[in-house]
Each structure stands twice: as structure tokens, then as C-alpha cells.
Amino acid sequence: MAASTGYTNGTLLGMYIETTTGGTTTKTKFANARTNDFEMTNDMIDASNKDSAGWKEFIAGLHSATMTCDGIMEEDGSVGSGQESPEDLLARAIANTPVVVVMGSGIVGDLKLTMNALFSSFSLSAPDNDVATFSVKLQVTGAVTVGKFV
């Protein structure tokens, strides 16, 4: 399949846990996601001084990034193979170890964001007479790699 063109339908973009075992790389998608968000920020260091003529001056500092995913709760036993169930994500959050996370469409030639991240939060919401939902937040640790799916 050729790279996507034009505007991007958000439905195409997913979040995946990437693992490599014995030279084989596997991506497992976060199941039942409604939203996936990636946010990168740059720290701004205040370099204002007496010669700044009343205006603040800044220099660039460190980068940081976070990712969030909100989805519909589904029990582990009914989530399809090759997907990360909410229970799987909670187990990873409890384990408190870095994971490789990929965000993108999976279509050859499309944007692929790859990063190491830690789960910083997991929440489960169970409203009366409504579908239960989950939410995870990940803190990126280290650099974000911007590439293309191959």
C-alpha cells in the first residue's frame, strides 16, 4: 500500500507496544481506543536581563513528551489477539518498566513516531448506564524518533 495523501483521518492512527524477540519485531495495538494523543513540549529558559529593553528573552531548553490513550473497557478474554487489552496496559503500568511505543497508521511511507515510555497513570471509569472506559498516560523517556513505516 502506498503512503497516505491528503488530510489524515484520525481513525487511521493507532498506538502500539513494540517488542522484539529473536530478531522479530511485533506491534500490538491498544485495544478499543477512542483517542490517541502525542504532545511534545520544549522548555524555554528565561534569559532576560537588564539589557532586554523590557522584553523577556528565551533560549531553548530540553524537550519532553507525553502520550495519552482513552478507550472503551473490554475484558481481557474477549480482546482480539495482537491487541493490548486494558488489563494488559494496567499490568504494564504496575510493572513500572519502560516500553517501546509507536504511534501512526502502519501504512508504508506514513509518519511513524517511536519512543521509550513509562506508564505514568491508568484510570478506569464506570458510569451508571453507560459504557466503562479506560485512560492511560505515558511519559516519554529519551528521544522521540520520527520516521516512516516500512
Protein Blocks (a to p, Z undefined) as FASTA:
>chain_A
ZZdehjddfklpccdddddeehiacddddehiabdcdddddddddfbdfklnopacdddd
ddddddddddddddfklpcghiacfklmmmmmmnopacdddedehpghiacdddddddfb
dcddddehiacddddddddedjddddddZZ
